[in-house]
Amino acid sequence: MLRASGRRLGAAVAPAVALVAGMLSSLVCCSLLGPSDPVASVLSPYFGTKTRYEDVNPRLVLDPEVTCTPVQLVALIRHGTRYPTAKQIRKLRQLHGLLQARGRGSAGGRDLGAALADWPLGYADWMDGQLVEKGRQDMRQLALRLASLFPALFSRENYGRLRLLTSSKHRCVDSGAAFLQGLWQHYHPGLPPPDVADMECGPPRINDKLMRFFDHCEKFLTEVERNATALYHVEAFKTGPEMQNILKKVAATLQVPVNDLNAGLNRFLLQSFSSLVMQRPFYHCFLSWATSKTRSP
Ligand SMILES: *[C@@H]1O[C@H](CO)[C@@H](O)[C@H](O)[C@H]1NC(C)=O
């Protein structure tokens, strides 16, 4: 779970002590956001809060009240909307196969399982967790919002002092590049952004020791990740009666044997979403919804 939430990218603006500039003017951010998709906006609250900032937090489009004088900004930014990983795609196919293999619903009616079985699963192996165009847009808009909220820090003279650190994951590196391209738009409206390598502040620097500490920090690995005692409650939750109840309900709704859902598939959800104990079809819908224009039945 830590892994799922830990792939991040940090953007830091170096201390700007000289910039005890005047009060921040609160700019209108509405213009930074594209027209929102009404279907997506209605569904948003039911999905995770990851990355779809403008959908889950409508306050973003309001004028913020900023009364202090910022001298430095350190942001820990998650990568933008991405495709499922190869492992997730494999499990989605497994689920899809399970739904297609089961008989038609009782009374020959069109039930939810049948609708999901007919729904094309459009993921290819190459997609393996890569950033989608929506994810690039997330990052560009985030950069524009930050630059508008902190005009003194993001002044043209400070551009060369911006430092971006990222993990080596392609989606994070790509998110960093999109963030810088968003800033470029802020400084040079209308001009196409150059390659990030040619930008003044340089490309995002890869630092896995910092950004993927969960792979490198010996203390974390021995005391937490490989320690069954420390993770006792996680296991208890995954195998507990509440989870079994949910699986039973999902199995009943989809009309598949609960054991088929249990076979390796249940861990899939838990690993991916600790906050939402969701059904697999829900996950299927969520990913399709997040990464493409496809809407679930
Ligand atoms: C494992 O976790 C438990 C509970 O948090 C802790 O008391 C114990 O010291 C940990 N073991 C190791 C080897 O770090």
The ligand as an SDF file (V2000), in Angstrom:
LIG
                    3D

 14 14  0  0  0  0  0  0  0  0999 V2000
    8.3460   -5.7310   14.0060 C   0  0  0  0  0  0  0  0  0  0  0  0
    7.2290   -4.9420   14.3640 O   0  0  0  0  0  0  0  0  0  0  0  0
    6.9300   -4.9430   15.7300 C   0  0  0  0  0  0  0  0  0  0  0  0
    5.6040   -4.1700   15.9060 C   0  0  0  0  0  0  0  0  0  0  0  0
    5.6750   -2.9000   15.3420 O   0  0  0  0  0  0  0  0  0  0  0  0
    8.0910   -4.3180   16.4920 C   0  0  0  0  0  0  0  0  0  0  0  0
    7.8000   -4.3190   17.8850 O   0  0  0  0  0  0  0  0  0  0  0  0
    9.3490   -5.1320   16.2200 C   0  0  0  0  0  0  0  0  0  0  0  0
   10.4590   -4.5310   16.8140 O   0  0  0  0  0  0  0  0  0  0  0  0
    9.5940   -5.2540   14.7110 C   0  0  0  0  0  0  0  0  0  0  0  0
   10.6730   -6.1960   14.4380 N   0  0  0  0  0  0  0  0  0  0  0  0
   11.8100   -5.8360   13.8720 C   0  0  0  0  0  0  0  0  0  0  0  0
   12.7810   -6.9530   13.5570 C   0  0  0  0  0  0  0  0  0  0  0  0
   12.0830   -4.6860   13.5980 O   0  0  0  0  0  0  0  0  0  0  0  0
  1  2  1  0
  1 10  1  0
  2  3  1  0
  3  4  1  0
  3  6  1  0
  4  5  1  0
  6  7  1  0
  6  8  1  0
  8  9  1  0
  8 10  1  0
 10 11  1  0
 11 12  1  0
 12 13  1  0
 12 14  2  0
M  END
$$$$
